[in-house]
């Protein structure tokens, strides 16, 4: 009896295995023959695909967002660096222009210093220039400690621009040729005309044309454009023979009785940065 049940159990197991293999073979055969999977498999595939889409959509959005933010930050950083480079280049250009201009003026002052063999010279820089007194005075960075004294002539761009009016320990005030106020000391000058030297004083300044004016010149004096103008030393304040400029034009005064001489100064009074203070060696 026990042997029967034991054989029966073995038969059942064999039948089950045969059925399983049969189902598997049938499933494979059906899958190969059909163009579409079974309905249950389709449903499962749809569920899995929807879940993948639901997960992939926010992940892709986050990746795209992070990539866009990263690109934006890189662009901002590059833009900031480019702006800084443009600013640095602009500053460098301005600095180079200023240095070139200062170098040119220094070369002119060195040339002037080498030509003034009868004078002791001190080179100075302009510290301050008041807008309200732009054509009257300026302040330089040399004073009594550098040997500067009152009434010393001050040169720039190869010509006279004024004289020392006030001396402090480390700076000095310069009275310009273009200062024609009543409180200023007039500069005595000489024009080398065709018939000799014509003496006079600077009586005015035309700021719009940057011209010195010498008034009350005799109508008989024959003066030509381009004639050389220098100091004549009269009054004992400014030394004789310092170059002032050239005659630009000659006209009549308001009454037509005398001539007015307009002089182009050697220096540009609107652009003075470096000056040379001179003193005659014989005065020491």
C-alpha positions as protocol buffer text, in pm:
chain_id: "A"
residue {
  index: 1
  type: UNK
  ca { x: 0 y: 0 z: 0 }
}
residue {
  index: 2
  type: UNK
  ca { x: 278 y: 241 z: 88 }
}
residue {
  index: 3
  type: UNK
  ca { x: 455 y: 161 z: -235 }
}
residue {
  index: 4
  type: UNK
  ca { x: 141 y: 256 z: -429 }
}
residue {
  index: 5
  type: UNK
  ca { x: 113 y: 595 z: -268 }
}
residue {
  index: 6
  type: UNK
  ca { x: 480 y: 651 z: -321 }
}
residue {
  index: 7
  type: UNK
  ca { x: 449 y: 575 z: -693 }
}
residue {
  index: 8
  type: UNK
  ca { x: 138 y: 791 z: -714 }
}
residue {
  index: 9
  type: UNK
  ca { x: 323 y: 1092 z: -574 }
}
residue {
  index: 10
  type: UNK
  ca { x: 599 y: 1042 z: -826 }
}
residue {
  index: 11
  type: UNK
  ca { x: 350 y: 1028 z: -1110 }
}
residue {
  index: 12
  type: UNK
  ca { x: 187 y: 1353 z: -996 }
}
residue {
  index: 13
  type: UNK
  ca { x: 521 y: 1531 z: -985 }
}
residue {
  index: 14
  type: UNK
  ca { x: 607 y: 1410 z: -1332 }
}
residue {
  index: 15
  type: UNK
  ca { x: 267 y: 1527 z: -1463 }
}
residue {
  index: 16
  type: UNK
  ca { x: 316 y: 1871 z: -1307 }
}
residue {
  index: 17
  type: UNK
  ca { x: 658 y: 1905 z: -1462 }
}
residue {
  index: 18
  type: UNK
  ca { x: 526 y: 1803 z: -1802 }
}
residue {
  index: 19
  type: UNK
  ca { x: 242 y: 2056 z: -1776 }
}
residue {
  index: 20
  type: UNK
  ca { x: 488 y: 2337 z: -1677 }
}
residue {
  index: 21
  type: UNK
  ca { x: 721 y: 2261 z: -1963 }
}
residue {
  index: 22
  type: UNK
  ca { x: 422 y: 2245 z: -2194 }
}
residue {
  index: 23
  type: UNK
  ca { x: 296 y: 2583 z: -2079 }
}
residue {
  index: 24
  type: UNK
  ca { x: 641 y: 2735 z: -2118 }
}
residue {
  index: 25
  type: UNK
  ca { x: 680 y: 2592 z: -2467 }
}
residue {
  index: 26
  type: UNK
  ca { x: 333 y: 2712 z: -2563 }
}
residue {
  index: 27
  type: UNK
  ca { x: 404 y: 3061 z: -2431 }
}
residue {
  index: 28
  type: UNK
  ca { x: 727 y: 3083 z: -2627 }
}
residue {
  index: 29
  type: UNK
  ca { x: 555 y: 2955 z: -2939 }
}
residue {
  index: 30
  type: UNK
  ca { x: 269 y: 3206 z: -2902 }
}
residue {
  index: 31
  type: UNK
  ca { x: 509 y: 3496 z: -2836 }
}
residue {
  index: 32
  type: UNK
  ca { x: 707 y: 3414 z: -3150 }
}
residue {
  index: 33
  type: UNK
  ca { x: 395 y: 3390 z: -3359 }
}
residue {
  index: 34
  type: UNK
  ca { x: 221 y: 3708 z: -3230 }
}
residue {
  index: 35
  type: UNK
  ca { x: 317 y: 4060 z: -3327 }
}
residue {
  index: 36
  type: UNK
  ca { x: 198 y: 4198 z: -2997 }
}
residue {
  index: 37
  type: UNK
  ca { x: 244 y: 4058 z: -2645 }
}
residue {
  index: 38
  type: UNK
  ca { x: -53 y: 3919 z: -2450 }
}
residue {
  index: 39
  type: UNK
  ca { x: -297 y: 4162 z: -2289 }
}
residue {
  index: 40
  type: UNK
  ca { x: -167 y: 4107 z: -1937 }
}
residue {
  index: 41
  type: UNK
  ca { x: 190 y: 4165 z: -2053 }
}
residue {
  index: 42
  type: UNK
  ca { x: 83 y: 4477 z: -2239 }
}
residue {
  index: 43
  type: UNK
  ca { x: -82 y: 4612 z: -1926 }
}
residue {
  index: 44
  type: UNK
  ca { x: 229 y: 4540 z: -1724 }
}
residue {
  index: 45
  type: UNK
  ca { x: 450 y: 4703 z: -1982 }
}
residue {
  index: 46
  type: UNK
  ca { x: 226 y: 5013 z: -1985 }
}
residue {
  index: 47
  type: UNK
  ca { x: 244 y: 5041 z: -1609 }
}
residue {
  index: 48
  type: UNK
  ca { x: 622 y: 5009 z: -1611 }
}
residue {
  index: 49
  type: UNK
  ca { x: 655 y: 5266 z: -1898 }
}
residue {
  index: 50
  type: UNK
  ca { x: 430 y: 5516 z: -1719 }
}
residue {
  index: 51
  type: UNK
  ca { x: 631 y: 5476 z: -1400 }
}
residue {
  index: 52
  type: UNK
  ca { x: 955 y: 5529 z: -1594 }
}
residue {
  index: 53
  type: UNK
  ca { x: 813 y: 5843 z: -1756 }
}
residue {
  index: 54
  type: UNK
  ca { x: 689 y: 5976 z: -1422 }
}
residue {
  index: 55
  type: UNK
  ca { x: 1036 y: 5931 z: -1273 }
}
residue {
  index: 56
  type: UNK
  ca { x: 1236 y: 6043 z: -1579 }
}
residue {
  index: 57
  type: UNK
  ca { x: 1042 y: 6368 z: -1639 }
}
residue {
  index: 58
  type: UNK
  ca { x: 1135 y: 6549 z: -1315 }
}
residue {
  index: 59
  type: UNK
  ca { x: 1485 y: 6402 z: -1326 }
}
residue {
  index: 60
  type: UNK
  ca { x: 1541 y: 6533 z: -1681 }
}
residue {
  index: 61
  type: UNK
  ca { x: 1389 y: 6871 z: -1584 }
}
residue {
  index: 62
  type: UNK
  ca { x: 1620 y: 6898 z: -1285 }
}
residue {
  index: 63
  type: UNK
  ca { x: 1921 y: 6806 z: -1499 }
}
residue {
  index: 64
  type: UNK
  ca { x: 1823 y: 7064 z: -1763 }
}
residue {
  index: 65
  type: UNK
  ca { x: 1761 y: 7330 z: -1497 }
}
residue {
  index: 66
  type: UNK
  ca { x: 2095 y: 7266 z: -1327 }
}
residue {
  index: 67
  type: UNK
  ca { x: 2268 y: 7276 z: -1665 }
}
residue {
  index: 68
  type: UNK
  ca { x: 2097 y: 7609 z: -1755 }
}
residue {
  index: 69
  type: UNK
  ca { x: 2185 y: 7762 z: -1417 }
}
residue {
  index: 70
  type: UNK
  ca { x: 2543 y: 7645 z: -1453 }
}
residue {
  index: 71
  type: UNK
  ca { x: 2566 y: 7791 z: -1804 }
}
residue {
  index: 72
  type: UNK
  ca { x: 2416 y: 8119 z: -1679 }
}
residue {
  index: 73
  type: UNK
  ca { x: 2664 y: 8141 z: -1392 }
}
residue {
  index: 74
  type: UNK
  ca { x: 2952 y: 8069 z: -1630 }
}
residue {
  index: 75
  type: UNK
  ca { x: 2826 y: 8338 z: -1868 }
}
residue {
  index: 76
  type: UNK
  ca { x: 2792 y: 8587 z: -1581 }
}
residue {
  index: 77
  type: UNK
  ca { x: 3142 y: 8506 z: -1459 }
}
residue {
  index: 78
  type: UNK
  ca { x: 3290 y: 8541 z: -1808 }
}
residue {
  index: 79
  type: UNK
  ca { x: 3100 y: 8867 z: -1863 }
}
residue {
  index: 80
  type: UNK
  ca { x: 3231 y: 9008 z: -1535 }
}
residue {
  index: 81
  type: UNK
  ca { x: 3587 y: 8908 z: -1625 }
}
residue {
  index: 82
  type: UNK
  ca { x: 3552 y: 9067 z: -1971 }
}
residue {
  index: 83
  type: UNK
  ca { x: 3416 y: 9389 z: -1819 }
}
residue {
  index: 84
  type: UNK
  ca { x: 3708 y: 9398 z: -1576 }
}
residue {
  index: 85
  type: UNK
  ca { x: 3951 y: 9347 z: -1864 }
}
residue {
  index: 86
  type: UNK
  ca { x: 3786 y: 9630 z: -2060 }
}
residue {
  index: 87
  type: UNK
  ca { x: 3807 y: 9857 z: -1753 }
}
residue {
  index: 88
  type: UNK
  ca { x: 4172 y: 9765 z: -1697 }
}
residue {
  index: 89
  type: UNK
  ca { x: 4251 y: 9832 z: -2063 }
}
residue {
  index: 90
  type: UNK
  ca { x: 4076 y: 10171 z: -2048 }
}
residue {
  index: 91
  type: UNK
  ca { x: 4266 y: 10265 z: -1730 }
}
residue {
  index: 92
  type: UNK
  ca { x: 4592 y: 10150 z: -1884 }
}
residue {
  index: 93
  type: UNK
  ca { x: 4523 y: 10355 z: -2197 }
}
residue {
  index: 94
  type: UNK
  ca { x: 4445 y: 10668 z: -1994 }
}
residue {
  index: 95
  type: UNK
  ca { x: 4753 y: 10613 z: -1777 }
}
residue {
  index: 96
  type: UNK
  ca { x: 4974 y: 10564 z: -2082 }
}
residue {
  index: 97
  type: UNK
  ca { x: 4837 y: 10881 z: -2241 }
}
residue {
  index: 98
  type: UNK
  ca { x: 4900 y: 11076 z: -1919 }
}
residue {
  index: 99
  type: UNK
  ca { x: 5253 y: 10935 z: -1891 }
}
residue {
  index: 100
  type: UNK
  ca { x: 5326 y: 11013 z: -2255 }
}
residue {
  index: 101
  type: UNK
  ca { x: 5203 y: 11370 z: -2208 }
}
residue {
  index: 102
  type: UNK
  ca { x: 5405 y: 11412 z: -1889 }
}
residue {
  index: 103
  type: UNK
  ca { x: 5710 y: 11260 z: -2057 }
}
residue {
  index: 104
  type: UNK
  ca { x: 5679 y: 11506 z: -2343 }
}
residue {
  index: 105
  type: UNK
  ca { x: 5661 y: 11798 z: -2100 }
}
residue {
  index: 106
  type: UNK
  ca { x: 5957 y: 11669 z: -1901 }
}
residue {
  index: 107
  type: UNK
  ca { x: 6163 y: 11639 z: -2219 }
}
residue {
  index: 108
  type: UNK
  ca { x: 6074 y: 11997 z: -2306 }
}
residue {
  index: 109
  type: UNK
  ca { x: 6175 y: 12112 z: -1959 }
}
residue {
  index: 110
  type: UNK
  ca { x: 6505 y: 11921 z: -1983 }
}
residue {
  index: 111
  type: UNK
  ca { x: 6571 y: 12087 z: -2318 }
}
residue {
  index: 112
  type: UNK
  ca { x: 6487 y: 12422 z: -2162 }
}
residue {
  index: 113
  type: UNK
  ca { x: 6714 y: 12357 z: -1864 }
}
residue {
  index: 114
  type: UNK
  ca { x: 7007 y: 12268 z: -2087 }
}
residue {
  index: 115
  type: UNK
  ca { x: 6963 y: 12589 z: -2286 }
}
residue {
  index: 116
  type: UNK
  ca { x: 6947 y: 12819 z: -1982 }
}
residue {
  index: 117
  type: UNK
  ca { x: 7319 y: 12806 z: -1903 }
}
residue {
  index: 118
  type: UNK
  ca { x: 7315 y: 13140 z: -1719 }
}
residue {
  index: 119
  type: UNK
  ca { x: 7048 y: 13028 z: -1475 }
}
residue {
  index: 120
  type: UNK
  ca { x: 7011 y: 12784 z: -1191 }
}
residue {
  index: 121
  type: UNK
  ca { x: 6689 y: 12589 z: -1244 }
}
residue {
  index: 122
  type: UNK
  ca { x: 6446 y: 12393 z: -1028 }
}
residue {
  index: 123
  type: UNK
  ca { x: 6185 y: 12169 z: -1189 }
}
residue {
  index: 124
  type: UNK
  ca { x: 5848 y: 12151 z: -1012 }
}
residue {
  index: 125
  type: UNK
  ca { x: 5501 y: 12006 z: -1063 }
}
residue {
  index: 126
  type: UNK
  ca { x: 5173 y: 12193 z: -1043 }
}
residue {
  index: 127
  type: UNK
  ca { x: 4987 y: 12107 z: -722 }
}
residue {
  index: 128
  type: UNK
  ca { x: 4672 y: 12312 z: -752 }
}
residue {
  index: 129
  type: UNK
  ca { x: 4493 y: 12549 z: -982 }
}
residue {
  index: 130
  type: UNK
  ca { x: 4179 y: 12726 z: -867 }
}
residue {
  index: 131
  type: UNK
  ca { x: 3902 y: 12734 z: -1133 }
}
residue {
  index: 132
  type: UNK
  ca { x: 3800 y: 13086 z: -1030 }
}
residue {
  index: 133
  type: UNK
  ca { x: 4159 y: 13206 z: -1080 }
}
residue {
  index: 134
  type: UNK
  ca { x: 4259 y: 12968 z: -1359 }
}
residue {
  index: 135
  type: UNK
  ca { x: 4430 y: 13233 z: -1572 }
}
residue {
  index: 136
  type: UNK
  ca { x: 4579 y: 13420 z: -1276 }
}
residue {
  index: 137
  type: UNK
  ca { x: 4779 y: 13182 z: -1061 }
}
residue {
  index: 138
  type: UNK
  ca { x: 4878 y: 12827 z: -976 }
}
residue {
  index: 139
  type: UNK
  ca { x: 5059 y: 12647 z: -693 }
}
residue {
  index: 140
  type: UNK
  ca { x: 5373 y: 12435 z: -743 }
}
residue {
  index: 141
  type: UNK
  ca { x: 5526 y: 12170 z: -515 }
}
residue {
  index: 142
  type: UNK
  ca { x: 5858 y: 12347 z: -450 }
}
residue {
  index: 143
  type: UNK
  ca { x: 5918 y: 12620 z: -195 }
}
residue {
  index: 144
  type: UNK
  ca { x: 6177 y: 12780 z: 30 }
}
residue {
  index: 145
  type: UNK
  ca { x: 6332 y: 12442 z: 116 }
}
residue {
  index: 146
  type: UNK
  ca { x: 6418 y: 12395 z: -255 }
}
residue {
  index: 147
  type: UNK
  ca { x: 6571 y: 12741 z: -289 }
}
residue {
  index: 148
  type: UNK
  ca { x: 6267 y: 12910 z: -442 }
}
residue {
  index: 149
  type: UNK
  ca { x: 6249 y: 13287 z: -391 }
}
residue {
  index: 150
  type: UNK
  ca { x: 5992 y: 13552 z: -468 }
}
residue {
  index: 151
  type: UNK
  ca { x: 5993 y: 13705 z: -820 }
}
residue {
  index: 152
  type: UNK
  ca { x: 6186 y: 13414 z: -975 }
}
residue {
  index: 153
  type: UNK
  ca { x: 6071 y: 13359 z: -1336 }
}
residue {
  index: 154
  type: UNK
  ca { x: 5874 y: 13042 z: -1409 }
}
residue {
  index: 155
  type: UNK
  ca { x: 5902 y: 12867 z: -1746 }
}
residue {
  index: 156
  type: UNK
  ca { x: 5707 y: 12590 z: -1922 }
}
residue {
  index: 157
  type: UNK
  ca { x: 5705 y: 12450 z: -2276 }
}
residue {
  index: 158
  type: UNK
  ca { x: 6018 y: 12652 z: -2353 }
}
residue {
  index: 159
  type: UNK
  ca { x: 5872 y: 12992 z: -2264 }
}
residue {
  index: 160
  type: UNK
  ca { x: 5792 y: 13223 z: -1973 }
}
residue {
  index: 161
  type: UNK
  ca { x: 5457 y: 13164 z: -1803 }
}
residue {
  index: 162
  type: UNK
  ca { x: 5491 y: 13382 z: -1493 }
}
residue {
  index: 163
  type: UNK
  ca { x: 5686 y: 13459 z: -1177 }
}
residue {
  index: 164
  type: UNK
  ca { x: 5691 y: 13343 z: -816 }
}
residue {
  index: 165
  type: UNK
  ca { x: 5450 y: 13565 z: -619 }
}
residue {
  index: 166
  type: UNK
  ca { x: 5447 y: 13388 z: -282 }
}
residue {
  index: 167
  type: UNK
  ca { x: 5688 y: 13139 z: -122 }
}
residue {
  index: 168
  type: UNK
  ca { x: 5606 y: 12887 z: 150 }
}
residue {
  index: 169
  type: UNK
  ca { x: 5819 y: 12613 z: 303 }
}
residue {
  index: 170
  type: UNK
  ca { x: 5720 y: 12335 z: 61 }
}
residue {
  index: 171
  type: UNK
  ca { x: 5515 y: 12510 z: -208 }
}
residue {
  index: 172
  type: UNK
  ca { x: 5494 y: 12838 z: -395 }
}
residue {
  index: 173
  type: UNK
  ca { x: 5231 y: 13046 z: -572 }
}
residue {
  index: 174
  type: UNK
  ca { x: 5296 y: 13149 z: -932 }
}
residue {
  index: 175
  type: UNK
  ca { x: 5156 y: 13468 z: -1084 }
}
residue {
  index: 176
  type: UNK
  ca { x: 5087 y: 13394 z: -1452 }
}
residue {
  index: 177
  type: UNK
  ca { x: 5152 y: 13615 z: -1754 }
}
residue {
  index: 178
  type: UNK
  ca { x: 4781 y: 13592 z: -1827 }
}
residue {
  index: 179
  type: UNK
  ca { x: 4696 y: 13757 z: -1495 }
}
residue {
  index: 180
  type: UNK
  ca { x: 4596 y: 14110 z: -1593 }
}
residue {
  index: 181
  type: UNK
  ca { x: 4407 y: 14199 z: -1275 }
}
residue {
  index: 182
  type: UNK
  ca { x: 4472 y: 14537 z: -1113 }
}
residue {
  index: 183
  type: UNK
  ca { x: 4656 y: 14374 z: -821 }
}
residue {
  index: 184
  type: UNK
  ca { x: 4908 y: 14194 z: -1044 }
}
residue {
  index: 185
  type: UNK
  ca { x: 5252 y: 14320 z: -1145 }
}
residue {
  index: 186
  type: UNK
  ca { x: 5255 y: 14377 z: -1521 }
}
residue {
  index: 187
  type: UNK
  ca { x: 5518 y: 14195 z: -1723 }
}
residue {
  index: 188
  type: UNK
  ca { x: 5752 y: 14417 z: -1926 }
}
residue {
  index: 189
  type: UNK
  ca { x: 5820 y: 14270 z: -2271 }
}
residue {
  index: 190
  type: UNK
  ca { x: 6003 y: 14359 z: -2591 }
}
residue {
  index: 191
  type: UNK
  ca { x: 5910 y: 14283 z: -2953 }
}
residue {
  index: 192
  type: UNK
  ca { x: 6193 y: 14252 z: -3201 }
}
residue {
  index: 193
  type: UNK
  ca { x: 6054 y: 14447 z: -3497 }
}
residue {
  index: 194
  type: UNK
  ca { x: 6202 y: 14529 z: -3835 }
}
residue {
  index: 195
  type: UNK
  ca { x: 6305 y: 14877 z: -3718 }
}
residue {
  index: 196
  type: UNK
  ca { x: 6441 y: 14772 z: -3382 }
}
residue {
  index: 197
  type: UNK
  ca { x: 6296 y: 14670 z: -3048 }
}
residue {
  index: 198
  type: UNK
  ca { x: 5953 y: 14786 z: -2934 }
}
residue {
  index: 199
  type: UNK
  ca { x: 5908 y: 14784 z: -2555 }
}
residue {
  index: 200
  type: UNK
  ca { x: 5582 y: 14762 z: -2365 }
}
residue {
  index: 201
  type: UNK
  ca { x: 5386 y: 14566 z: -2107 }
}
residue {
  index: 202
  type: UNK
  ca { x: 5127 y: 14290 z: -2115 }
}
residue {
  index: 203
  type: UNK
  ca { x: 4796 y: 14471 z: -2070 }
}
residue {
  index: 204
  type: UNK
  ca { x: 4547 y: 14192 z: -2133 }
}
residue {
  index: 205
  type: UNK
  ca { x: 4476 y: 13831 z: -2216 }
}
residue {
  index: 206
  type: UNK
  ca { x: 4225 y: 13691 z: -2465 }
}
residue {
  index: 207
  type: UNK
  ca { x: 4126 y: 13355 z: -2316 }
}
residue {
  index: 208
  type: UNK
  ca { x: 3914 y: 13249 z: -2615 }
}
residue {
  index: 209
  type: UNK
  ca { x: 4212 y: 13281 z: -2851 }
}
residue {
  index: 210
  type: UNK
  ca { x: 4483 y: 13212 z: -2591 }
}
residue {
  index: 211
  type: UNK
  ca { x: 4661 y: 13536 z: -2680 }
}
residue {
  index: 212
  type: UNK
  ca { x: 4847 y: 13791 z: -2469 }
}
residue {
  index: 213
  type: UNK
  ca { x: 4772 y: 14153 z: -2550 }
}
residue {
  index: 214
  type: UNK
  ca { x: 5030 y: 14432 z: -2558 }
}
residue {
  index: 215
  type: UNK
  ca { x: 4856 y: 14768 z: -2573 }
}
residue {
  index: 216
  type: UNK
  ca { x: 4958 y: 15128 z: -2625 }
}
residue {
  index: 217
  type: UNK
  ca { x: 5210 y: 15052 z: -2899 }
}
residue {
  index: 218
  type: UNK
  ca { x: 5303 y: 15347 z: -3121 }
}
residue {
  index: 219
  type: UNK
  ca { x: 5129 y: 15344 z: -3456 }
}
residue {
  index: 220
  type: UNK
  ca { x: 5464 y: 15418 z: -3619 }
}
residue {
  index: 221
  type: UNK
  ca { x: 5616 y: 15089 z: -3501 }
}
residue {
  index: 222
  type: UNK
  ca { x: 5645 y: 14835 z: -3781 }
}
residue {
  index: 223
  type: UNK
  ca { x: 5568 y: 14491 z: -3648 }
}
residue {
  index: 224
  type: UNK
  ca { x: 5523 y: 14169 z: -3841 }
}
residue {
  index: 225
  type: UNK
  ca { x: 5347 y: 13845 z: -3767 }
}
residue {
  index: 226
  type: UNK
  ca { x: 5586 y: 13590 z: -3616 }
}
residue {
  index: 227
  type: UNK
  ca { x: 5814 y: 13852 z: -3457 }
}
residue {
  index: 228
  type: UNK
  ca { x: 5988 y: 13721 z: -3145 }
}
residue {
  index: 229
  type: UNK
  ca { x: 5869 y: 13847 z: -2804 }
}
residue {
  index: 230
  type: UNK
  ca { x: 6091 y: 13836 z: -2492 }
}
residue {
  index: 231
  type: UNK
  ca { x: 6112 y: 14000 z: -2152 }
}
residue {
  index: 232
  type: UNK
  ca { x: 6302 y: 14331 z: -2151 }
}
residue {
  index: 233
  type: UNK
  ca { x: 6415 y: 14328 z: -1785 }
}
residue {
  index: 234
  type: UNK
  ca { x: 6265 y: 14668 z: -1707 }
}
residue {
  index: 235
  type: UNK
  ca { x: 6144 y: 14712 z: -1350 }
}
residue {
  index: 236
  type: UNK
  ca { x: 6407 y: 14476 z: -1215 }
}
residue {
  index: 237
  type: UNK
  ca { x: 6154 y: 14201 z: -1138 }
}
residue {
  index: 238
  type: UNK
  ca { x: 6181 y: 13962 z: -1435 }
}
residue {
  index: 239
  type: UNK
  ca { x: 6522 y: 13897 z: -1599 }
}
residue {
  index: 240
  type: UNK
  ca { x: 6584 y: 14017 z: -1952 }
}
residue {
  index: 241
  type: UNK
  ca { x: 6574 y: 13792 z: -2257 }
}
residue {
  index: 242
  type: UNK
  ca { x: 6328 y: 13522 z: -2148 }
}
residue {
  index: 243
  type: UNK
  ca { x: 6121 y: 13395 z: -2439 }
}
residue {
  index: 244
  type: UNK
  ca { x: 5750 y: 13481 z: -2419 }
}
residue {
  index: 245
  type: UNK
  ca { x: 5606 y: 13397 z: -2762 }
}
residue {
  index: 246
  type: UNK
  ca { x: 5547 y: 13531 z: -3112 }
}
residue {
  index: 247
  type: UNK
  ca { x: 5335 y: 13808 z: -3262 }
}
residue {
  index: 248
  type: UNK
  ca { x: 5007 y: 13660 z: -3389 }
}
residue {
  index: 249
  type: UNK
  ca { x: 4850 y: 13979 z: -3532 }
}
residue {
  index: 250
  type: UNK
  ca { x: 4853 y: 14354 z: -3501 }
}
residue {
  index: 251
  type: UNK
  ca { x: 4543 y: 14573 z: -3474 }
}
residue {
  index: 252
  type: UNK
  ca { x: 4428 y: 14920 z: -3371 }
}
residue {
  index: 253
  type: UNK
  ca { x: 4308 y: 15019 z: -3026 }
}
residue {
  index: 254
  type: UNK
  ca { x: 3955 y: 15142 z: -2962 }
}
residue {
  index: 255
  type: UNK
  ca { x: 4045 y: 15500 z: -3055 }
}
residue {
  index: 256
  type: UNK
  ca { x: 4263 y: 15420 z: -3355 }
}
residue {
  index: 257
  type: UNK
  ca { x: 4554 y: 15617 z: -3215 }
}
residue {
  index: 258
  type: UNK
  ca { x: 4780 y: 15328 z: -3117 }
}
residue {
  index: 259
  type: UNK
  ca { x: 4838 y: 14965 z: -3202 }
}
residue {
  index: 260
  type: UNK
  ca { x: 4737 y: 14653 z: -3018 }
}
residue {
  index: 261
  type: UNK
  ca { x: 4967 y: 14357 z: -3054 }
}
residue {
  index: 262
  type: UNK
  ca { x: 4829 y: 14007 z: -3001 }
}
residue {
  index: 263
  type: UNK
  ca { x: 5092 y: 13753 z: -2893 }
}
residue {
  index: 264
  type: UNK
  ca { x: 5073 y: 13374 z: -2910 }
}
residue {
  index: 265
  type: UNK
  ca { x: 5246 y: 13255 z: -2591 }
}
residue {
  index: 266
  type: UNK
  ca { x: 5509 y: 12981 z: -2608 }
}
residue {
  index: 267
  type: UNK
  ca { x: 5322 y: 12783 z: -2341 }
}
residue {
  index: 268
  type: UNK
  ca { x: 4961 y: 12674 z: -2331 }
}
residue {
  index: 269
  type: UNK
  ca { x: 4824 y: 12838 z: -2016 }
}
residue {
  index: 270
  type: UNK
  ca { x: 4535 y: 12589 z: -2006 }
}
residue {
  index: 271
  type: UNK
  ca { x: 4767 y: 12288 z: -1986 }
}
residue {
  index: 272
  type: UNK
  ca { x: 5051 y: 12345 z: -1741 }
}
residue {
  index: 273
  type: UNK
  ca { x: 5168 y: 12047 z: -1535 }
}
residue {
  index: 274
  type: UNK
  ca { x: 5548 y: 12076 z: -1516 }
}
residue {
  index: 275
  type: UNK
  ca { x: 5736 y: 12405 z: -1471 }
}
residue {
  index: 276
  type: UNK
  ca { x: 6094 y: 12523 z: -1437 }
}
residue {
  index: 277
  type: UNK
  ca { x: 6182 y: 12796 z: -1191 }
}
residue {
  index: 278
  type: UNK
  ca { x: 6494 y: 12992 z: -1292 }
}
residue {
  index: 279
  type: UNK
  ca { x: 6729 y: 13228 z: -1114 }
}
residue {
  index: 280
  type: UNK
  ca { x: 7017 y: 13414 z: -1269 }
}
residue {
  index: 281
  type: UNK
  ca { x: 7349 y: 13275 z: -1146 }
}
residue {
  index: 282
  type: UNK
  ca { x: 7478 y: 13629 z: -1103 }
}
residue {
  index: 283
  type: UNK
  ca { x: 7213 y: 13698 z: -838 }
}
residue {
  index: 284
  type: UNK
  ca { x: 7350 y: 13442 z: -594 }
}
